[in-house]
């Protein structure tokens, strides 16, 4: 049980860091697009989100490579989680050309 908690903690903390990072990215896009200064929003957001995520990785991982990998696993899982929460449920507008509607 104790070993499981030791391994689960970095995954959970990495997940929280990922939710903060990718949720912050989604929030930034929502706020920056209608803004008068979108470049400032994106630049400041990138600096803050990356600084907090890297500091969190450093604190969680310490000097154990296994904790770094488990934290990264949680971070990646959070990406899929936030992506599924923020994905629009409505289909692409039909009046757009096919190249634009299905662009990656």
N, CA, C and O of each residue as an XYZ file, in Angstrom:
416
protein
N       0.831     -1.199      0.000
C       0.000      0.000      0.000
C       0.868      1.252      0.000
O       0.608      2.188     -0.756
N       1.885      1.273      0.834
C       2.754      2.439      0.913
C       3.506      2.652     -0.396
O       3.704      3.791     -0.818
N       3.925      1.564     -1.041
C       4.615      1.668     -2.325
C       3.691      2.237     -3.400
O       4.125      3.015     -4.249
N       2.429      1.851     -3.361
C       1.457      2.366     -4.322
C       1.260      3.869     -4.139
O       1.178      4.610     -5.119
N       1.186      4.311     -2.909
C       1.027      5.741     -2.648
C       2.264      6.518     -3.094
O       2.154      7.636     -3.598
N       3.423      5.928     -2.907
C       4.656      6.589     -3.334
C       4.683      6.748     -4.845
O       5.172      7.757     -5.354
N       4.161      5.760     -5.569
C       4.140      5.834     -7.029
C       2.963      6.668     -7.550
O       3.064      7.281     -8.613
N       1.856      6.695     -6.815
C       0.673      7.424     -7.277
C       0.797      8.931     -7.065
O       0.213      9.711     -7.817
N       1.538      9.337     -6.066
C       1.648     10.772     -5.775
C       2.247     11.572     -6.931
O       1.687     12.611     -7.281
N       3.369     11.140     -7.553
C       3.889     11.922     -8.682
C       2.941     11.952     -9.881
O       2.871     12.954    -10.592
N       2.214     10.860    -10.105
C       1.253     10.849    -11.216
C       0.145     11.864    -10.948
O      -0.222     12.639    -11.832
N      -0.378     11.858     -9.738
C      -1.451     12.790     -9.383
C      -0.966     14.238     -9.436
O      -1.663     15.105     -9.963
N       0.208     14.502     -8.902
C       0.729     15.871     -8.931
C       1.049     16.315    -10.357
O       0.839     17.478    -10.702
N       1.553     15.408    -11.182
C       1.772     15.722    -12.595
C       0.465     16.005    -13.306
O       0.392     16.876    -14.174
N      -0.581     15.253    -12.927
C      -1.903     15.492    -13.496
C      -2.402     16.891    -13.124
O      -2.948     17.606    -13.964
N      -2.209     17.274    -11.859
C      -2.623     18.619    -11.436
C      -1.837     19.698    -12.172
O      -2.402     20.715    -12.573
N      -0.537     19.479    -12.351
C       0.266     20.439    -13.111
C      -0.226     20.531    -14.554
O      -0.292     21.620    -15.125
N      -0.565     19.399    -15.132
C      -1.066     19.387    -16.505
C      -2.406     20.074    -16.642
O      -2.641     20.796    -17.611
N      -3.294     19.851    -15.670
C      -4.593     20.527    -15.700
C      -4.387     22.033    -15.609
O      -5.049     22.797    -16.311
N      -3.473     22.460    -14.746
C      -3.181     23.888    -14.655
C      -2.616     24.412    -15.973
O      -3.048     25.456    -16.461
N      -1.651     23.689    -16.553
C      -0.982     24.146    -17.769
C      -1.949     24.208    -18.950
O      -2.075     25.245    -19.602
N      -2.628     23.096    -19.222
C      -3.493     23.044    -20.400
C      -4.815     23.769    -20.176
O      -5.376     24.334    -21.115
N      -5.315     23.759    -18.953
C      -6.500     24.565    -18.647
C      -6.184     26.047    -18.753
O      -7.011     26.830    -19.219
N      -4.991     26.432    -18.321
C      -4.559     27.818    -18.462
C      -4.398     28.218    -19.916
O      -4.686     29.356    -20.286
N      -3.941     27.291    -20.739
C      -3.827     27.566    -22.169
C      -5.203     27.798    -22.774
O      -5.393     28.738    -23.546
N      -6.158     26.952    -22.429
C      -7.522     27.115    -22.938
C      -8.103     28.462    -22.484
O      -8.709     29.183    -23.276
N      -7.913     28.788    -21.212
C      -8.408     30.049    -20.673
C      -7.756     31.238    -21.388
O      -8.420     32.228    -21.691
N      -6.466     31.131    -21.649
C      -5.742     32.203    -22.338
C      -6.281     32.413    -23.746
O      -6.478     33.551    -24.172
N      -6.517     31.341    -24.460
C      -7.045     31.470    -25.821
C      -8.409     32.141    -25.796
O      -8.698     32.998    -26.631
N      -9.246     31.755    -24.843
C     -10.566     32.373    -24.733
C     -10.473     33.869    -24.437
O     -11.267     34.653    -24.957
N      -9.515     34.268    -23.611
C      -9.368     35.675    -23.234
C      -8.582     36.485    -24.251
O      -8.856     37.670    -24.443
N      -7.607     35.863    -24.907
C      -6.698     36.624    -25.771
C      -7.292     36.943    -27.137
O      -7.006     37.998    -27.703
N      -8.107     36.055    -27.666
C      -8.624     36.261    -29.017
C      -9.414     37.574    -29.134
O      -9.165     38.331    -30.072
N     -10.347     37.875    -28.234
C     -11.068     39.147    -28.372
C     -10.302     40.349    -27.803
O     -10.794     41.474    -27.880
N      -9.136     40.137    -27.247
C      -8.385     41.210    -26.595
C      -7.751     42.161    -27.612
O      -7.578     41.828    -28.784
N      -7.415     43.345    -27.126
C      -6.695     44.314    -27.953
C      -5.211     43.957    -28.093
O      -4.563     44.354    -29.061
N      -4.678     43.205    -27.121
C      -3.256     42.826    -27.121
C      -3.095     41.316    -26.923
O      -2.678     40.876    -25.852
N      -3.417     40.534    -27.933
C      -3.329     39.079    -27.758
C      -1.894     38.582    -27.571
O      -1.676     37.597    -26.865
N      -0.926     39.234    -28.179
C       0.461     38.790    -28.030
C       0.923     38.899    -26.580
O       1.659     38.038    -26.098
N       0.501     39.937    -25.894
C       0.844     40.092    -24.483
C       0.209     38.987    -23.645
O       0.852     38.438    -22.751
N      -1.055     38.660    -23.933
C      -1.738     37.577    -23.218
C      -0.998     36.259    -23.413
O      -0.704     35.555    -22.446
N      -0.698     35.929    -24.669
C      -0.047     34.650    -24.950
C       1.359     34.588    -24.371
O       1.757     33.554    -23.836
N       2.109     35.665    -24.468
C       3.473     35.675    -23.941
C       3.493     35.552    -22.422
O       4.246     34.752    -21.866
N       2.672     36.340    -21.762
C       2.632     36.290    -20.297
C       2.118     34.940    -19.812
O       2.636     34.388    -18.841
N       1.112     34.415    -20.481
C       0.558     33.124    -20.090
C       1.587     32.013    -20.262
O       1.730     31.155    -19.391
N       2.293     32.027    -21.364
C       3.320     31.009    -21.587
C       4.396     31.068    -20.517
O       4.824     30.035    -20.001
N       4.828     32.262    -20.188
C       5.862     32.425    -19.161
C       5.382     31.920    -17.802
O       6.106     31.192    -17.123
N       4.186     32.295    -17.405
C       3.655     31.877    -16.095
C       3.389     30.380    -16.066
O       3.803     29.701    -15.126
N       2.706     29.852    -17.079
C       2.372     28.432    -17.080
C       3.612     27.551    -17.123
O       3.687     26.549    -16.411
N       4.575     27.913    -17.943
C       5.793     27.111    -18.048
C       6.615     27.200    -16.767
O       7.158     26.192    -16.315
N       6.713     28.365    -16.185
C       7.476     28.518    -14.942
C       6.882     27.680    -13.820
O       7.606     27.001    -13.093
N       5.568     27.731    -13.682
C       4.927     26.963    -12.616
C       5.030     25.463    -12.887
O       5.285     24.686    -11.968
N       4.835     25.054    -14.131
C       4.933     23.628    -14.459
C       6.358     23.108    -14.229
O       6.533     22.023    -13.675
N       7.363     23.858    -14.642
C       8.743     23.397    -14.453
C       9.127     23.383    -12.984
O       9.821     22.469    -12.540
N       8.692     24.372    -12.224
C       8.968     24.371    -10.785
C       8.275     23.182    -10.125
O       8.844     22.547     -9.237
N       7.056     22.879    -10.552
C       6.340     21.725    -10.016
C       7.030     20.416    -10.353
O       7.133     19.531     -9.503
N       7.502     20.283    -11.579
C       8.243     19.088    -11.965
C       9.507     18.945    -11.118
O       9.836     17.852    -10.658
N      10.190     20.029    -10.924
C      11.425     19.998    -10.135
C      11.135     19.590     -8.694
O      11.873     18.789     -8.120
N      10.072     20.127     -8.103
C       9.729     19.786     -6.729
C       9.250     18.347     -6.596
O       9.596     17.661     -5.634
N       8.457     17.891     -7.553
C       7.929     16.528     -7.491
C       9.019     15.509     -7.813
O       9.168     14.509     -7.111
N       9.777     15.767     -8.874
C      10.766     14.795     -9.331
C      12.008     14.717     -8.485
O      12.584     13.645     -8.300
N      12.419     15.857     -7.971
C      13.653     15.868     -7.174
C      14.820     15.331     -7.988
O      15.081     15.797     -9.098
N      15.520     14.350     -7.430
C      16.642     13.749     -8.159
C      16.386     12.268     -8.448
O      17.325     11.479     -8.557
N      15.111     11.899     -8.572
C      14.736     10.523     -8.902
C      14.080     10.502    -10.285
O      13.007     11.073    -10.479
N      14.723      9.850    -11.224
C      14.215      9.857    -12.593
C      12.850      9.184    -12.692
O      12.047      9.564    -13.544
N      12.565      8.197    -11.849
C      11.260      7.518    -11.903
C      10.126      8.475    -11.541
O       9.054      8.422    -12.144
N      10.355      9.340    -10.570
C       9.316     10.315    -10.210
C       9.111     11.325    -11.327
O       7.987     11.767    -11.562
N      10.193     11.698    -12.025
C      10.063     12.600    -13.164
C       9.185     11.961    -14.251
O       8.312     12.619    -14.817
N       9.424     10.678    -14.534
C       8.635     10.002    -15.563
C       7.181      9.839    -15.149
O       6.283      9.995    -15.976
N       6.937      9.528    -13.887
C       5.559      9.396    -13.413
C       4.840     10.746    -13.436
O       3.653     10.811    -13.755
N       5.545     11.805    -13.106
C       4.970     13.143    -13.166
C       4.645     13.507    -14.617
O       3.603     14.102    -14.893
N       5.530     13.150    -15.530
C       5.286     13.394    -16.951
C       4.090     12.601    -17.448
O       3.316     13.100    -18.264
N       3.927     11.378    -16.972
C       2.770     10.564    -17.331
C       1.472     11.254    -16.884
O       0.516     11.332    -17.656
N       1.438     11.741    -15.672
C       0.265     12.461    -15.195
C       0.009     13.724    -15.997
O      -1.141     14.063    -16.275
N       1.072     14.423    -16.372
C       0.965     15.641    -17.173
C       0.338     15.338    -18.535
O      -0.531     16.074    -19.003
N       0.781     14.261    -19.159
C       0.249     13.877    -20.471
C      -1.207     13.427    -20.347
O      -2.030     13.750    -21.204
N      -1.526     12.692    -19.298
C      -2.920     12.292    -19.082
C      -3.819     13.514    -18.908
O      -4.963     13.517    -19.363
N      -3.309     14.537    -18.258
C      -4.088     15.765    -18.067
C      -4.360     16.450    -19.397
O      -5.404     17.080    -19.567
N      -3.443     16.335    -20.330
C      -3.657     16.929    -21.649
C      -4.901     16.327    -22.303
O      -5.745     17.049    -22.836
N      -5.004     15.002    -22.257
C      -6.177     14.354    -22.844
C      -7.450     14.697    -22.065
O      -8.514     14.867    -22.660
N      -7.346     14.796    -20.756
C      -8.488     15.135    -19.923
C      -9.010     16.538    -20.234
O     -10.207     16.720    -20.454
N      -8.126     17.517    -20.253
C      -8.539     18.903    -20.542
C      -9.036     19.021    -21.971
O      -9.988     19.753    -22.241
N      -8.402     18.311    -22.880
C      -8.845     18.343    -24.275
C     -10.260     17.799    -24.413
O     -11.061     18.345    -25.173
N     -10.576     16.731    -23.689
C     -11.929     16.186    -23.778
C     -12.957     17.106    -23.121
O     -14.105     17.161    -23.562
N     -12.564     17.822    -22.080
C     -13.489     18.750    -21.421
C     -13.760     19.997    -22.248
O     -14.874     20.520    -22.237
N     -12.764     20.469    -22.955
C     -12.888     21.750    -23.656
C     -13.244     21.602    -25.129
O     -13.428     22.602    -25.822
N     -13.343     20.393    -25.607
C     -13.657     20.178    -27.017
C     -15.084     20.637    -27.294
O     -15.999     20.364    -26.517
N     -15.257     21.327    -28.394
C     -16.581     21.798    -28.780
C     -17.410     20.619    -29.274
O     -16.908     19.775    -30.017
N     -18.658     20.556    -28.871
C     -19.526     19.459    -29.291
C     -20.230     19.748    -30.611
O     -20.821     18.845    -31.204
N     -20.177     20.965    -31.071
C     -20.849     21.289    -32.327
C     -19.919     20.996    -33.503
O     -18.709     21.189    -33.390
N     -20.456     20.540    -34.613
C     -19.623     20.233    -35.782
C     -19.147     21.509    -36.464
O     -19.610     22.608    -36.159
N     -18.229     21.340    -37.375
C     -17.733     22.481    -38.137
C     -18.862     23.097    -38.951
O     -19.750     22.377    -39.406
N     -18.849     24.413    -39.143
C     -19.902     25.051    -39.946
C     -19.879     24.534    -41.381
O     -18.805     24.386    -41.964
N     -21.039     24.258    -41.955
C     -21.070     23.686    -43.303
C     -20.722     24.681    -44.404
O     -20.451     24.262    -45.529
N     -20.721     25.979    -44.123
C     -20.462     26.960    -45.169
C     -18.977     27.182    -45.433
O     -18.627     27.974    -46.308
N     -18.095     26.504    -44.700
C     -16.662     26.631    -44.942
C     -16.212     25.638    -46.008
O     -16.786     24.555    -46.122
N     -15.198     25.989    -46.788
C     -14.676     25.036    -47.767
C     -14.125     23.787    -47.070
O     -13.728     23.841    -45.906
N     -14.107     22.687    -47.780
C     -13.682     21.401    -47.215
C     -12.244     21.453    -46.696
O     -11.936     20.798    -45.700
N     -11.342     22.225    -47.353
C      -9.953     22.302    -46.909
C      -9.853     22.900    -45.502
O      -9.013     22.495    -44.698
N     -10.716     23.860    -45.228
C     -10.664     24.527    -43.928
C     -11.364     23.689    -42.864
O     -10.892     23.616    -41.729
N     -12.461     23.066    -43.207
C     -13.217     22.296    -42.226
C     -12.432     21.109    -41.694
O     -12.579     20.752    -40.525
N     -11.615     20.500    -42.512
C     -10.908     19.291    -42.098
C      -9.408     19.503    -41.939
O      -8.636     18.544    -41.960
N      -9.004     20.738    -41.784
C      -7.586     21.018    -41.564
C      -7.181     20.551    -40.173
O      -7.970     20.643    -39.233
N      -5.966     20.054    -40.038
C      -5.510     19.586    -38.705
C      -5.332     20.705    -37.729
O      -4.956     20.469    -36.581
